[in-house]
C-alpha cells in the first residue's frame, strides 16, 4: 500500500516538473571519410505536451488517494 503512495507522489512531482522544465535532445549530423570526421551537434529543447503533464498529475493524485485510503 505504501508503494502505491510513493509511486503516486513520484508521478505528481514528475507531472509538475514536466510543465516547466524542457527536455533537451541532442543530435549529431555529419559524416566520416577514413580518418577524417566532420560533424555538427545540435541541441533542441522541447516541452512535454500539457495533456501528458495533466495525465501524469491526475494519475499521481489518484494513486495518492488510493494509497491513503488503503493505508487507513
N, CA, C and O atoms as a MOPAC input file, in Angstrom:
PM7 MOZYME 1SCF
protein

 N      0.81600 1    -1.18800 1     0.00000 1
 C      0.00000 1     0.00000 1     0.00000 1
 C      0.86600 1     1.26100 1     0.00000 1
 O      0.53500 1     2.25700 1    -0.64300 1
 N      1.96200 1     1.20000 1     0.72100 1
 C      2.84800 1     2.35800 1     0.78400 1
 C      3.52800 1     2.60000 1    -0.56500 1
 O      3.85000 1     3.73700 1    -0.91000 1
 N      3.74200 1     1.52000 1    -1.32200 1
 C      4.37300 1     1.64200 1    -2.63300 1
 C      3.47500 1     2.46300 1    -3.57100 1
 O      3.96800 1     3.28600 1    -4.34200 1
 N      2.16700 1     2.23700 1    -3.50100 1
 C      1.23100 1     2.99500 1    -4.33800 1
 C      1.30900 1     4.47900 1    -4.00700 1
 O      1.26500 1     5.32500 1    -4.90000 1
 N      1.42300 1     4.78800 1    -2.74000 1
 C      1.52500 1     6.18000 1    -2.30200 1
 C      2.81000 1     6.82800 1    -2.82600 1
 O      2.78800 1     7.97200 1    -3.27900 1
 N      3.90400 1     6.11400 1    -2.76600 1
 C      5.19300 1     6.63500 1    -3.24200 1
 C      5.17900 1     6.81700 1    -4.76300 1
 O      5.65800 1     7.83300 1    -5.26700 1
 N      4.64000 1     5.85000 1    -5.48800 1
 C      4.55500 1     5.96100 1    -6.94700 1
 C      3.65600 1     7.13400 1    -7.33400 1
 O      3.95400 1     7.85500 1    -8.28600 1
 N      2.56500 1     7.32500 1    -6.60500 1
 C      1.68400 1     8.45600 1    -6.86400 1
 C      2.38400 1     9.78500 1    -6.64200 1
 O      2.22200 1    10.71500 1    -7.43100 1
 N      3.16100 1     9.87800 1    -5.57000 1
 C      3.90200 1    11.11100 1    -5.30200 1
 C      4.94200 1    11.37400 1    -6.39600 1
 O      5.12600 1    12.51900 1    -6.81000 1
 N      5.61700 1    10.33100 1    -6.86200 1
 C      6.59900 1    10.49000 1    -7.93600 1
 C      5.93700 1    10.94400 1    -9.23700 1
 O      6.47100 1    11.80300 1    -9.93900 1
 N      4.77500 1    10.36900 1    -9.55800 1
 C      4.06000 1    10.78700 1   -10.76200 1
 C      3.61000 1    12.24100 1   -10.66700 1
 O      3.68200 1    12.98400 1   -11.64600 1
 N      3.15100 1    12.64100 1    -9.49600 1
 C      2.71300 1    14.01900 1    -9.29000 1
 C      3.88300 1    14.98700 1    -9.46900 1
 O      3.75100 1    16.00600 1   -10.14700 1
 N      5.00900 1    14.67300 1    -8.87000 1
 C      6.19700 1    15.53200 1    -8.99200 1
 C      6.68200 1    15.57400 1   -10.44500 1
 O      7.02000 1    16.64100 1   -10.95700 1
 N      6.71400 1    14.43200 1   -11.09800 1
 C      7.13900 1    14.37000 1   -12.49400 1
 C      6.20600 1    15.17500 1   -13.39200 1
 O      6.66200 1    15.86800 1   -14.30100 1
 N      4.91300 1    15.08600 1   -13.14500 1
 C      3.94500 1    15.84600 1   -13.92800 1
 C      4.10800 1    17.34000 1   -13.73900 1
 O      4.03800 1    18.09600 1   -14.70800 1
 N      4.32500 1    17.78100 1   -12.50700 1
 C      4.51500 1    19.20400 1   -12.25100 1
 C      5.81400 1    19.72000 1   -12.87600 1
 O      5.84300 1    20.81200 1   -13.44300 1
 N      6.87400 1    18.93800 1   -12.76900 1
 C      8.14500 1    19.35200 1   -13.36400 1
 C      8.07500 1    19.40200 1   -14.88500 1
 O      8.69700 1    20.25900 1   -15.51400 1
 N      7.31200 1    18.47400 1   -15.47600 1
 C      7.22700 1    18.44200 1   -16.93800 1
 C      6.49100 1    19.65300 1   -17.50400 1
 O      6.60100 1    19.93200 1   -18.69800 1
 N      5.75000 1    20.37000 1   -16.67900 1
 C      5.08800 1    21.58600 1   -17.14300 1
 C      6.07700 1    22.72700 1   -17.35700 1
 O      5.85600 1    23.58800 1   -18.20800 1
 N      7.17000 1    22.73800 1   -16.58600 1
 C      8.06200 1    23.89200 1   -16.57800 1
 C      9.44900 1    23.63000 1   -17.14800 1
 O     10.08300 1    24.55700 1   -17.65100 1
 N      9.93400 1    22.40600 1   -17.08300 1
 C     11.30900 1    22.11200 1   -17.48200 1
 C     11.32800 1    21.42800 1   -18.84700 1
 O     10.77900 1    20.33500 1   -18.99000 1
 N     11.94500 1    22.04400 1   -19.85000 1
 C     12.04000 1    21.40400 1   -21.16500 1
 C     13.08000 1    20.27900 1   -21.15900 1
 O     14.04400 1    20.30500 1   -20.39400 1
 N     12.86200 1    19.31100 1   -22.01700 1
 C     13.75600 1    18.15400 1   -22.12000 1
 C     14.72200 1    18.40600 1   -23.27700 1
 O     14.29000 1    18.57200 1   -24.41800 1
 N     16.02900 1    18.43600 1   -22.99200 1
 C     16.98800 1    18.67100 1   -24.08900 1
 C     17.23800 1    17.39100 1   -24.89100 1
 O     17.34500 1    16.30000 1   -24.33000 1
 N     17.32600 1    17.54700 1   -26.19500 1
 C     17.68100 1    16.42800 1   -27.06400 1
 C     18.86700 1    16.86400 1   -27.92400 1
 O     18.92500 1    17.99900 1   -28.39600 1
 N     19.79800 1    15.95100 1   -28.11400 1
 C     20.99100 1    16.25500 1   -28.90800 1
 C     21.03400 1    15.34000 1   -30.11600 1
 O     20.75100 1    14.14600 1   -30.02500 1
 N     21.38800 1    15.91600 1   -31.23500 1
 C     21.54200 1    15.15800 1   -32.47200 1
 C     22.88300 1    15.50100 1   -33.09200 1
 O     23.29700 1    16.66100 1   -33.10300 1
 N     23.55100 1    14.49000 1   -33.60200 1
 C     24.82500 1    14.72200 1   -34.26500 1
 C     24.64700 1    14.43400 1   -35.74700 1
 O     24.21900 1    13.34600 1   -36.13300 1
 N     24.98000 1    15.42000 1   -36.57300 1
 C     24.88100 1    15.30700 1   -38.01400 1
 C     26.29300 1    15.40800 1   -38.58600 1
 O     27.06900 1    16.28400 1   -38.20500 1
 N     26.60200 1    14.52800 1   -39.47900 1
 C     27.91600 1    14.59900 1   -40.09600 1
 C     28.24700 1    13.33800 1   -40.85800 1
 O     27.39200 1    12.48000 1   -41.08000 1
 N     29.50000 1    13.24100 1   -41.25300 1
 C     29.95900 1    12.06100 1   -41.96600 1
 C     31.40900 1    11.78100 1   -41.62800 1
 O     32.13700 1    12.65100 1   -41.14800 1
 N     31.81100 1    10.54400 1   -41.88900 1
 C     33.18200 1    10.11300 1   -41.65200 1
 C     33.75100 1     9.57800 1   -42.96200 1
 O     33.13100 1     8.75100 1   -43.63000 1
 N     34.92700 1    10.05900 1   -43.31400 1
 C     35.60900 1     9.58500 1   -44.51100 1
 C     37.02900 1     9.19900 1   -44.10400 1
 O     37.91500 1    10.04600 1   -43.99600 1
 N     37.21800 1     7.92000 1   -43.88400 1
 C     38.52700 1     7.44100 1   -43.43800 1
 C     38.82400 1     7.96500 1   -42.03800 1
 O     37.99000 1     7.82700 1   -41.14300 1
 N     40.00300 1     8.56700 1   -41.83000 1
 C     40.34400 1     9.06800 1   -40.50500 1
 C     39.75300 1    10.45700 1   -40.20600 1
 O     39.91900 1    10.98100 1   -39.10500 1
 N     39.06700 1    11.04300 1   -41.19000 1
 C     38.53400 1    12.39700 1   -41.01900 1
 C     37.04200 1    12.32100 1   -40.69400 1
 O     36.27700 1    11.62100 1   -41.35800 1
 N     36.66200 1    13.04300 1   -39.68100 1
 C     35.26200 1    13.08700 1   -39.28900 1
 C     34.80500 1    14.54000 1   -39.22200 1
 O     35.43100 1    15.36800 1   -38.55900 1
 N     33.71800 1    14.83800 1   -39.90900 1
 C     33.17200 1    16.18600 1   -39.92700 1
 C     31.72800 1    16.09600 1   -39.44100 1
 O     30.94500 1    15.27500 1   -39.91800 1
 N     31.39900 1    16.94700 1   -38.49400 1
 C     30.03000 1    16.87900 1   -37.99800 1
 C     29.64400 1    18.10200 1   -37.18900 1
 O     30.48200 1    18.91100 1   -36.79000 1
 N     28.35200 1    18.20500 1   -36.96300 1
 C     27.78100 1    19.28700 1   -36.17500 1
 C     26.81000 1    18.66300 1   -35.18000 1
 O     26.01700 1    17.78900 1   -35.53100 1
 N     26.88400 1    19.11900 1   -33.95200 1
 C     25.95700 1    18.63300 1   -32.93200 1
 C     24.96200 1    19.74800 1   -32.62200 1
 O     25.35100 1    20.86900 1   -32.29700 1
 N     23.66900 1    19.42400 1   -32.72900 1
 C     22.62800 1    20.40700 1   -32.44200 1
 C     21.88200 1    20.00400 1   -31.17400 1
 O     21.69700 1    18.82000 1   -30.89500 1
 N     21.46400 1    20.99600 1   -30.42300 1
 C     20.68900 1    20.75700 1   -29.20300 1
 C     19.35000 1    21.45800 1   -29.34000 1
 O     19.27900 1    22.62600 1   -29.72200 1
 N     18.29200 1    20.73000 1   -29.02400 1
 C     16.94700 1    21.27400 1   -29.10200 1
 C     16.23900 1    20.98600 1   -27.78200 1
 O     16.36900 1    19.89600 1   -27.22500 1
 N     15.50000 1    21.95800 1   -27.29200 1
 C     14.75100 1    21.78300 1   -26.03800 1
 C     13.26800 1    21.74700 1   -26.36100 1
 O     12.73000 1    22.65600 1   -26.99300 1
 N     12.61500 1    20.67100 1   -25.91100 1
 C     11.19700 1    20.51700 1   -26.17400 1
 C     10.45600 1    20.28200 1   -24.86700 1
 O     10.89900 1    19.52000 1   -24.00800 1
 N      9.32400 1    20.95100 1   -24.73900 1
 C      8.48000 1    20.72900 1   -23.56800 1
 C      7.53100 1    19.58100 1   -23.84600 1
 O      7.14500 1    19.33100 1   -24.98800 1
 N      7.16400 1    18.88800 1   -22.78000 1
 C      6.19100 1    17.81300 1   -22.88000 1
 C      4.82400 1    18.45100 1   -23.11900 1
 O      4.52800 1    19.48500 1   -22.52100 1
 N      3.98800 1    17.87200 1   -23.97100 1
 C      2.66000 1    18.44700 1   -24.19300 1
 C      1.87400 1    18.55000 1   -22.87600 1
 O      1.96600 1    17.66100 1   -22.03000 1
 N      1.10800 1    19.62400 1   -22.70300 1
 C      0.35900 1    19.81600 1   -21.45900 1
 C     -0.61800 1    18.68100 1   -21.15000 1
 O     -0.91300 1    18.41600 1   -19.98400 1
 N     -1.11900 1    18.01300 1   -22.18700 1
 C     -2.04300 1    16.89600 1   -21.96000 1
 C     -1.32400 1    15.76500 1   -21.22100 1
 O     -1.88600 1    15.16400 1   -20.30500 1
 N     -0.10300 1    15.48100 1   -21.61300 1
 C      0.68200 1    14.43100 1   -20.96000 1
 C      0.97800 1    14.82000 1   -19.51300 1
 O      0.89200 1    13.98100 1   -18.61600 1
 N      1.32500 1    16.07900 1   -19.28400 1
 C      1.57200 1    16.54800 1   -17.92100 1
 C      0.31300 1    16.42900 1   -17.07800 1
 O      0.37700 1    16.02300 1   -15.91700 1
 N     -0.82700 1    16.77800 1   -17.65200 1
 C     -2.09500 1    16.66100 1   -16.93400 1
 C     -2.43100 1    15.23100 1   -16.57500 1
 O     -2.93500 1    14.96500 1   -15.48400 1
 N     -2.15600 1    14.30600 1   -17.48200 1
 C     -2.41000 1    12.88500 1   -17.20900 1
 C     -1.50400 1    12.39600 1   -16.08500 1
 O     -1.95300 1    11.65400 1   -15.21100 1
 N     -0.23200 1    12.80200 1   -16.09600 1
 C      0.68600 1    12.41600 1   -15.02600 1
 C      0.22700 1    12.96800 1   -13.68100 1
 O      0.26800 1    12.26200 1   -12.67300 1
 N     -0.20500 1    14.21700 1   -13.66000 1
 C     -0.66000 1    14.83600 1   -12.41100 1
 C     -1.92600 1    14.14300 1   -11.90700 1
 O     -2.02900 1    13.83000 1   -10.72100 1
 N     -2.88500 1    13.90100 1   -12.79600 1
 C     -4.13000 1    13.24300 1   -12.39200 1
 C     -3.87400 1    11.81600 1   -11.90400 1
 O     -4.46300 1    11.37600 1   -10.91700 1
 N     -3.00000 1    11.10700 1   -12.59500 1
 C     -2.66000 1     9.75200 1   -12.16700 1
 C     -1.96200 1     9.74400 1   -10.81900 1
 O     -2.21600 1     8.87100 1    -9.98800 1
 N     -1.09200 1    10.70600 1   -10.60100 1
 C     -0.40500 1    10.80100 1    -9.31800 1
 C     -1.36900 1    11.08900 1    -8.17600 1
 O     -1.27400 1    10.48500 1    -7.10800 1
 N     -2.29600 1    12.01400 1    -8.40400 1
 C     -3.28700 1    12.33100 1    -7.36800 1
 C     -4.17500 1    11.12600 1    -7.08200 1
 O     -4.48100 1    10.83400 1    -5.92600 1
 N     -4.58900 1    10.42500 1    -8.14500 1
 C     -5.43200 1     9.24000 1    -7.96300 1
 C     -4.69800 1     8.16200 1    -7.15700 1
 O     -5.28900 1     7.55700 1    -6.26200 1
 N     -3.44300 1     7.92000 1    -7.45800 1
 C     -2.68500 1     6.90000 1    -6.71900 1
 C     -2.44600 1     7.32100 1    -5.27300 1
 O     -2.44900 1     6.47300 1    -4.38100 1
 N     -2.24200 1     8.59900 1    -5.02800 1
 C     -2.07100 1     9.07400 1    -3.65400 1
 C     -3.36000 1     8.84800 1    -2.86400 1
 O     -3.31600 1     8.41200 1    -1.71300 1
 N     -4.49800 1     9.14200 1    -3.47700 1
 C     -5.78100 1     8.93900 1    -2.78500 1
 C     -6.01600 1     7.45800 1    -2.51200 1
 O     -6.41700 1     7.08900 1    -1.40800 1
 N     -5.77100 1     6.60800 1    -3.50400 1
 C     -5.95800 1     5.16000 1    -3.32400 1
 C     -5.00600 1     4.62000 1    -2.25300 1
 O     -5.40900 1     3.81600 1    -1.41200 1
 N     -3.74900 1     5.05700 1    -2.28500 1
 C     -2.77300 1     4.60400 1    -1.29800 1
 C     -3.11300 1     5.06200 1     0.10500 1
 O     -2.89400 1     4.32500 1     1.06600 1
 N     -3.64800 1     6.27400 1     0.23800 1
 C     -4.01000 1     6.78700 1     1.55800 1
 C     -5.24800 1     6.07200 1     2.09800 1
 O     -5.33200 1     5.81700 1     3.29900 1
 N     -6.19900 1     5.74800 1     1.24300 1
 C     -7.41800 1     5.03900 1     1.70400 1
 C     -7.11100 1     3.61300 1     2.13600 1
 O     -7.63400 1     3.14500 1     3.14700 1
 N     -6.27200 1     2.92000 1     1.38200 1
 C     -5.94000 1     1.53300 1     1.73700 1
 C     -5.10400 1     1.46500 1     2.99800 1
 O     -5.14000 1     0.47500 1     3.73000 1
 N     -4.35500 1     2.51800 1     3.24600 1
 C     -3.47800 1     2.52800 1     4.42000 1
 C     -4.26700 1     2.79300 1     5.69200 1
 O     -3.93400 1     2.26100 1     6.75100 1
 N     -5.30700 1     3.60800 1     5.59800 1
 C     -6.09000 1     3.99300 1     6.79100 1
 C     -7.04400 1     2.93200 1     7.24000 1
 O     -7.76000 1     3.12200 1     8.22300 1

